[in-house]
Amino acid sequence: MRRDRRGWGATAALALTLLWAAADSPAQPARSIERVKAAIVAVGTFQRTRSPAFQFRGTGFAVADGLTIVTNAHVLPETVDSEKLEGLAVLLPAVGREVQVRAATRGPVDAAHDLALLRVGGAPLPALALRDSAGVREGDSVLFTGFPIGAVLGPFPATHRGMVAAITPIVIPPPNARQLDPAMIRQLAGGPFPVFQLDATAYPGNSGSPLYAPDTGEVVGVVNMVFVKRTKEAALTEPSGISYAIPSRYLIELLKRSSR
Protein backbone atom coordinates (compact mmCIF):
# COMPACT_ATOMS: atom_id res chain seq x y z
CA MET A 1 0.00 0.00 0.00
CA ARG A 2 2.83 2.39 0.81
CA ARG A 3 4.35 1.75 -2.56
CA ASP A 4 0.98 2.51 -4.20
CA ARG A 5 0.61 5.72 -2.18
CA ARG A 6 4.11 6.85 -3.16
CA GLY A 7 3.30 6.08 -6.77
CA TRP A 8 0.04 8.00 -6.55
CA GLY A 9 1.83 10.90 -4.85
CA ALA A 10 4.45 11.07 -7.60
CA THR A 11 1.74 10.95 -10.26
CA ALA A 12 -0.25 13.68 -8.52
CA ALA A 13 2.84 15.85 -8.17
CA LEU A 14 3.60 15.43 -11.87
CA ALA A 15 0.02 16.30 -12.78
CA LEU A 16 0.10 19.42 -10.62
CA THR A 17 3.42 20.45 -12.15
CA LEU A 18 1.93 20.12 -15.63
CA LEU A 19 -1.12 22.13 -14.58
CA TRP A 20 1.03 24.86 -13.11
CA ALA A 21 3.15 24.94 -16.25
CA ALA A 22 0.03 25.22 -18.38
CA ALA A 23 -1.32 28.00 -16.16
CA ASP A 24 1.97 29.90 -16.33
CA SER A 25 2.38 29.61 -20.11
CA PRO A 26 0.81 32.68 -21.78
CA ALA A 27 -2.00 32.25 -24.28
CA GLN A 28 0.17 33.78 -26.96
CA PRO A 29 -2.12 33.35 -29.99
CA ALA A 30 -5.02 35.02 -28.16
CA ARG A 31 -2.80 37.91 -27.11
CA SER A 32 -1.38 38.26 -30.60
CA ILE A 33 -4.85 38.29 -32.14
CA GLU A 34 -6.01 40.96 -29.69
CA ARG A 35 -2.99 43.12 -30.50
CA VAL A 36 -3.37 42.68 -34.26
CA LYS A 37 -7.11 43.39 -34.31
CA ALA A 38 -6.46 46.81 -32.78
CA ALA A 39 -4.38 47.68 -35.87
CA ILE A 40 -6.81 46.39 -38.52
CA VAL A 41 -8.83 48.74 -40.73
CA ALA A 42 -11.19 48.33 -43.65
CA VAL A 43 -9.98 50.09 -46.80
CA GLY A 44 -12.39 51.63 -49.26
CA THR A 45 -13.92 54.84 -50.49
CA PHE A 46 -16.23 57.29 -48.75
CA GLN A 47 -18.92 59.48 -50.25
CA ARG A 48 -21.29 61.11 -47.80
CA THR A 49 -24.27 61.31 -50.18
CA ARG A 50 -24.45 57.63 -51.13
CA SER A 51 -25.76 54.65 -49.18
CA PRO A 52 -23.77 53.10 -47.72
CA ALA A 53 -21.41 56.04 -47.53
CA PHE A 54 -18.37 53.77 -47.01
CA GLN A 55 -17.73 51.28 -49.81
CA PHE A 56 -15.52 48.39 -48.72
CA ARG A 57 -12.65 47.24 -50.96
CA GLY A 58 -10.25 45.31 -48.74
CA THR A 59 -8.31 45.05 -45.49
CA GLY A 60 -5.40 47.13 -44.21
CA PHE A 61 -3.25 47.38 -41.09
CA ALA A 62 -1.19 50.03 -39.32
CA VAL A 63 2.62 50.00 -39.26
CA ALA A 64 5.49 52.41 -38.51
CA ASP A 65 4.05 55.52 -36.80
CA GLY A 66 0.52 54.10 -36.60
CA LEU A 67 -0.73 56.44 -39.32
CA THR A 68 0.74 54.44 -42.22
CA ILE A 69 -1.65 51.78 -43.52
CA VAL A 70 -0.56 48.76 -45.56
CA THR A 71 -2.87 47.10 -48.08
CA ASN A 72 -2.72 45.50 -51.52
CA ALA A 73 -2.23 47.62 -54.61
CA HIS A 74 -5.21 45.91 -56.24
CA VAL A 75 -7.45 47.02 -53.35
CA LEU A 76 -7.10 50.69 -54.30
CA PRO A 77 -9.48 52.07 -56.93
CA GLU A 78 -7.97 53.38 -60.15
CA THR A 79 -9.85 56.65 -59.71
CA VAL A 80 -12.29 58.31 -57.32
CA ASP A 81 -15.11 60.65 -58.26
CA SER A 82 -13.80 63.86 -56.72
CA GLU A 83 -16.62 65.88 -58.27
CA LYS A 84 -19.03 63.95 -56.06
CA LEU A 85 -16.67 64.31 -53.09
CA GLU A 86 -15.67 60.65 -53.12
CA GLY A 87 -12.30 59.91 -51.57
CA LEU A 88 -10.11 57.15 -50.23
CA ALA A 89 -10.91 56.23 -46.64
CA VAL A 90 -10.35 53.66 -43.94
CA LEU A 91 -12.92 52.44 -41.47
CA LEU A 92 -11.81 51.63 -37.93
CA PRO A 93 -13.84 48.58 -36.94
CA ALA A 94 -15.85 47.91 -33.82
CA VAL A 95 -13.12 46.45 -31.60
CA GLY A 96 -13.78 47.99 -28.22
CA ARG A 97 -14.45 51.38 -29.80
CA GLU A 98 -16.98 53.20 -31.95
CA VAL A 99 -16.81 52.67 -35.69
CA GLN A 100 -15.21 55.67 -37.35
CA VAL A 101 -14.17 56.62 -40.86
CA ARG A 102 -10.96 58.52 -41.59
CA ALA A 103 -9.91 60.11 -44.85
CA ALA A 104 -6.83 58.52 -46.42
CA THR A 105 -4.31 59.63 -49.01
CA ARG A 106 -2.53 57.37 -51.46
CA GLY A 107 1.15 56.76 -50.73
CA PRO A 108 3.86 54.75 -52.51
CA VAL A 109 2.70 51.69 -54.46
CA ASP A 110 4.66 48.58 -55.44
CA ALA A 111 2.35 47.14 -58.08
CA ALA A 112 4.76 44.35 -59.03
CA HIS A 113 4.45 42.94 -55.50
CA ASP A 114 0.82 44.07 -55.03
CA LEU A 115 1.58 46.36 -52.08
CA ALA A 116 0.44 49.90 -51.32
CA LEU A 117 0.72 52.41 -48.50
CA LEU A 118 -1.89 54.91 -47.31
CA ARG A 119 -1.64 57.81 -44.87
CA VAL A 120 -4.39 58.67 -42.41
CA GLY A 121 -4.82 61.41 -39.84
CA GLY A 122 -6.06 61.38 -36.27
CA ALA A 123 -4.70 59.47 -33.30
CA PRO A 124 -2.14 56.81 -34.24
CA LEU A 125 -3.29 53.19 -34.27
CA PRO A 126 -1.24 50.49 -32.52
CA ALA A 127 1.41 49.73 -35.16
CA LEU A 128 2.26 46.12 -35.95
CA ALA A 129 5.88 44.97 -35.86
CA LEU A 130 7.37 43.48 -39.02
CA ARG A 131 9.63 40.43 -39.15
CA ASP A 132 11.90 39.69 -42.10
CA SER A 133 10.22 36.89 -44.03
CA ALA A 134 13.59 35.32 -44.87
CA GLY A 135 13.22 33.17 -41.76
CA VAL A 136 9.80 31.75 -42.69
CA ARG A 137 9.85 28.04 -43.53
CA GLU A 138 7.37 25.62 -45.03
CA GLY A 139 5.40 24.10 -42.18
CA ASP A 140 5.36 27.28 -40.07
CA SER A 141 2.02 28.06 -38.43
CA VAL A 142 0.54 31.46 -39.25
CA LEU A 143 -2.55 33.57 -38.58
CA PHE A 144 -4.20 36.26 -40.65
CA THR A 145 -6.84 38.77 -39.60
CA GLY A 146 -9.15 40.79 -41.80
CA PHE A 147 -12.62 41.04 -43.30
CA PRO A 148 -13.21 37.70 -45.10
CA ILE A 149 -16.41 38.66 -46.91
CA GLY A 150 -16.11 42.41 -46.77
CA ALA A 151 -19.01 44.41 -45.39
CA VAL A 152 -21.37 41.40 -45.35
CA LEU A 153 -20.28 40.30 -41.86
CA GLY A 154 -20.06 43.82 -40.47
CA PRO A 155 -17.08 45.80 -39.12
CA PHE A 156 -15.70 42.90 -37.08
CA PRO A 157 -12.31 41.54 -38.17
CA ALA A 158 -11.99 37.74 -38.09
CA THR A 159 -8.88 35.59 -37.69
CA HIS A 160 -8.00 32.44 -39.63
CA ARG A 161 -5.28 29.92 -38.89
CA GLY A 162 -3.11 28.13 -41.44
CA MET A 163 0.30 26.81 -42.34
CA VAL A 164 2.85 27.81 -44.93
CA ALA A 165 2.23 24.93 -47.32
CA ALA A 166 4.79 26.00 -49.91
CA ILE A 167 7.05 28.86 -50.92
CA THR A 168 6.34 29.11 -54.61
CA PRO A 169 7.32 31.50 -57.43
CA ILE A 170 4.73 33.78 -58.96
CA VAL A 171 4.43 36.87 -61.17
CA ILE A 172 1.73 39.47 -60.49
CA PRO A 173 0.86 41.47 -63.61
CA PRO A 174 -0.81 44.88 -63.26
CA PRO A 175 -4.62 45.07 -63.65
CA ASN A 176 -4.16 47.00 -66.90
CA ALA A 177 -1.36 48.15 -69.18
CA ARG A 178 -1.75 51.79 -68.11
CA GLN A 179 -0.15 50.91 -64.77
CA LEU A 180 3.05 49.72 -66.43
CA ASP A 181 6.05 51.97 -65.91
CA PRO A 182 9.77 51.39 -66.61
CA ALA A 183 10.51 50.25 -63.03
CA MET A 184 7.67 47.74 -63.07
CA ILE A 185 8.61 46.44 -66.51
CA ARG A 186 12.12 45.74 -65.18
CA GLN A 187 10.64 43.87 -62.22
CA LEU A 188 8.36 41.78 -64.42
CA ALA A 189 11.24 41.04 -66.76
CA GLY A 190 13.18 39.72 -63.79
CA GLY A 191 10.77 36.81 -63.60
CA PRO A 192 8.74 35.40 -60.74
CA PHE A 193 9.37 36.06 -57.06
CA PRO A 194 8.60 33.76 -54.10
CA VAL A 195 5.27 34.00 -52.27
CA PHE A 196 3.75 32.01 -49.43
CA GLN A 197 1.13 29.44 -50.37
CA LEU A 198 -1.14 28.80 -47.40
CA ASP A 199 -3.36 25.84 -46.55
CA ALA A 200 -6.01 28.26 -45.28
CA THR A 201 -9.18 29.70 -46.70
CA ALA A 202 -9.04 33.41 -47.42
CA TYR A 203 -11.83 35.28 -49.18
CA PRO A 204 -11.78 38.32 -51.47
CA GLY A 205 -12.26 40.71 -48.51
CA ASN A 206 -9.08 39.36 -46.90
CA SER A 207 -6.91 41.14 -49.46
CA GLY A 208 -4.44 43.25 -47.48
CA SER A 209 -4.72 41.21 -44.26
CA PRO A 210 -1.53 40.83 -42.21
CA LEU A 211 -0.04 37.34 -42.08
CA TYR A 212 1.66 36.96 -38.72
CA ALA A 213 3.37 34.63 -36.26
CA PRO A 214 0.92 33.27 -33.65
CA ASP A 215 3.39 33.59 -30.78
CA THR A 216 4.60 37.16 -31.32
CA GLY A 217 2.10 38.85 -33.66
CA GLU A 218 4.97 39.94 -35.91
CA VAL A 219 3.90 40.38 -39.54
CA VAL A 220 5.66 38.08 -42.02
CA GLY A 221 3.45 38.68 -45.05
CA VAL A 222 0.38 40.32 -46.60
CA VAL A 223 -2.49 38.17 -47.88
CA ASN A 224 -3.17 39.11 -51.49
CA MET A 225 -5.20 36.44 -53.24
CA VAL A 226 -7.05 33.15 -53.03
CA PHE A 227 -7.02 30.34 -55.56
CA VAL A 228 -10.41 30.37 -57.30
CA LYS A 229 -11.70 27.16 -58.86
CA ARG A 230 -14.01 28.65 -61.46
CA THR A 231 -15.59 32.04 -60.79
CA LYS A 232 -15.29 34.76 -58.15
CA GLU A 233 -18.62 33.62 -56.72
CA ALA A 234 -17.20 30.11 -56.33
CA ALA A 235 -14.61 31.51 -53.92
CA LEU A 236 -17.48 31.98 -51.46
CA THR A 237 -19.56 28.86 -52.14
CA GLU A 238 -16.72 26.43 -52.91
CA PRO A 239 -13.52 27.79 -51.34
CA SER A 240 -10.38 26.06 -52.53
CA GLY A 241 -8.56 26.31 -49.19
CA ILE A 242 -5.48 27.65 -51.00
CA SER A 243 -4.44 31.25 -50.44
CA TYR A 244 -1.33 33.34 -51.09
CA ALA A 245 0.58 36.04 -49.25
CA ILE A 246 3.35 38.45 -50.25
CA PRO A 247 6.45 38.01 -48.03
CA SER A 248 7.13 40.91 -45.67
CA ARG A 249 10.61 41.56 -47.13
CA TYR A 250 8.95 43.44 -50.01
CA LEU A 251 6.88 45.51 -47.60
CA ILE A 252 9.99 46.36 -45.56
CA GLU A 253 11.72 47.47 -48.76
CA LEU A 254 8.71 49.62 -49.76
CA LEU A 255 8.66 51.30 -46.34
CA LYS A 256 12.39 52.04 -46.57
CA ARG A 257 11.98 53.59 -50.01
CA SER A 258 9.03 55.70 -48.85
CA SER A 259 11.00 57.12 -45.92
CA ARG A 260 13.85 58.47 -48.06
N, C-alpha and C positions, 0 to 999 in steps of 0.2 A: 504493500500500500504506500509506503514511504516513497518507493521508487516511482510509483504512478503519480504521487503528489508533486514530486520534484519535476517529473516530466511535464505535468500539467502547468506547474509554475513557470517553467522555461518557455512553454508554448504561449502562455498568457503574456509573459514579459515581451516575447518577440512580437506578439500581436499588438500590444500597446505601443511598442517602439515604432511599428509600421504605421499605426494610427497617428502617433505624434508627428512622424515624418510627413505623412500626408497632410496633416493639419498645418504644418509649418511651411510646406511648399506652396508658393504663391500660385494663384489661378492665372497664370500668365496670359493665355489666350483671351480670357474675359477682360483682363485689364488692357491688353493691347487693342481689343475691339472698341472698348469704351474710349480710349485715347484717340483712335483713328476716326471714330464716328463724329467726334467734336470738330474734326478738320474737313469733313465731307460737305460738298455743296452740289446743288444741281446747277447745270450750265444751260443757258438758253437765251431767249430774247424776251424783252418786256415792252409792251405797248399798252398804255393805261386804258385806251378806249376799246380794246377788244376783250372778248371773254373766251377762255381765261386770259388775263392780262399777261401772265408768264407762260411762255411756250417752252416746254422741256426739250432739250436736245441731247443731253448726256450728263455724265458725272465729272466732278473735278475735286481736287483736294489742295489744301494750303501747304506751302513749303516756305523756306527762307524766312522772311520777315512776317509771315502770316497774312500778308496782303497780296502775295503772288499765288495764283491758282494754276495748277497743272491740269490739262485735259488732253484729249486727242485733237489733232488738226482737223480730222473729218467731222468732229462735233460742231465746229464753228460754221456758221452760215457764210456763204460766199458774199452776200450783201445783206444789209438791213434797210428797211424803208424809213429813212431819216425824215422824209416829208411827213410821215404819219407818226413821227416821234418814237419809232421803234429803235431799240438799242440792245446791245449785248448786256446780259445781266446774269447774276448768280442768285440762287435762292438758298438761304440758310435753313436747313430742315428743322423739324420739330424734335430736337434732341435736348430736352431739358430747357428749352427756350422758345420764345415766340418765333413763328415763321417770319422771315423778313427777306426782302429783295434788295440787292445792292447793284448799282450800275457797275459795269465792267468795261475795261478798254482792252483792245487786242494788243498783245505783246509779241515777242519773237515767236516764229513758227518754224519747226523742222518738219516739213511735209514728207520728206523721204523716210523719216522714222515715225510719222504720224503723231507728233507731239506739238503742243502749243501752250503758251503762257498767257495768262490774263492778269490784269491789275485791278484791284478793287479798293474802295475807300472804307472808312469806318474803323472800328476797333479791330486789331489784328486777331485772326483765328489762331488756335493752337497749331503751330507748324509741325508737319511730320518730318522725322529724320530720314535721310536717304542712306542706303548702304550700297556700296559698289557691287553690281551684279556679277562681277567676275568670280565671286566665291560661291555662286548658286550652282548646285549640282542636280542632276536628274535624281529623283526620289525625294527631294526636299519637300517638306510640307509647307503650304502657303495658305494665306487667307486673302480675300479681296472683298471690299465693302463699297457699295454703291446703290444705284436705283435700277434693279433688274428689269423692270417693265415700265420704266419712266414714271409718268404722273399717274398711271393707273392705280398703283398701290399707295399713293399719297406720299407726302414728304417725310418718309421714314426710311433711312438707309438700312439695307440688309447685308448680312455677311455670309459668304460662301467659303467652304473649305475645299482644298484640292491638293494636288501634288504636281510637281514639275515632271511631266511624263516624258518629255523629250526637249532637247535644245536643237532646234531645226532651222535651216536657212530659209529666208523668205525675202521677197522684194515687194515693196508697197508702192504702186504707181499712184500718181495724183488723180483726184476725181475727174479732172479734165485738163486738156493740154494747156489752157491758159495759165495754169499754176506752175508750169515748167519754167525754170530759170537756169542760168548756166551752172550755179552751184548744185542744184538738184539733179541736173543732167549728169554731172560728174559723179554724183553719188549713185545714181541708177546704173551708170556705166560700170561702176565698181563691182556690180553684181549683188547677190543677196547678202543679208546680214543675219546673225542668229537671233531668234526670238524664243520665248518660252512657250511650249505647248503644254497645256494643263488638262488634267483629267477631271475637269469641273465644268459645270454648266453655267455659262454667262449668257446674258440676254442683251439685245441691242442697247438698252438703257445703261448697261454696265460700262459702256465705252468711256474711258477716262478714269476708271476706278483704280485706286492704288492696290498693288499686289505686295503683300508684306509678310514678314516673318512672324509666326504666331507668338514666339516667346518675347520678342522685343518691340514689335510694331514698326520696325524699320522697313521702309519701302525699297523693294528690289525690282519693281517693274510697274508698268501701267497697262491695264487690260485694254486691248484695242479692237478685238474682233472675236466672233464665234464662228465655228464651222457650221455652215447651213447646208442641210441635205438637198433641199429643192428650192424653196422660196423663202422670202423673209418671214412670211406668216408661219412657215413650218418651224422656224426657230423657236416659236412659242408653243406650238402644239406637239412638235416632235423634236425636242432638243437633242443635239448630237452628243452632248457631254464633252465636246472638244472645244477649248477656247485658247486664245493666244494673248500674250502680253509682251510689250516692248521692254527689254532690259533697262534697268535704271542708269546704266553707264551713259546712255544717249541723253537722258534727262539731265544728268549731272553736267555733261558737256554743253547742253543748251543753256543751262543756268549760268555756267561760267562765261559763255559767249555774251549772254545778255547783260552781265554785270560789268563788262569792259567799257 
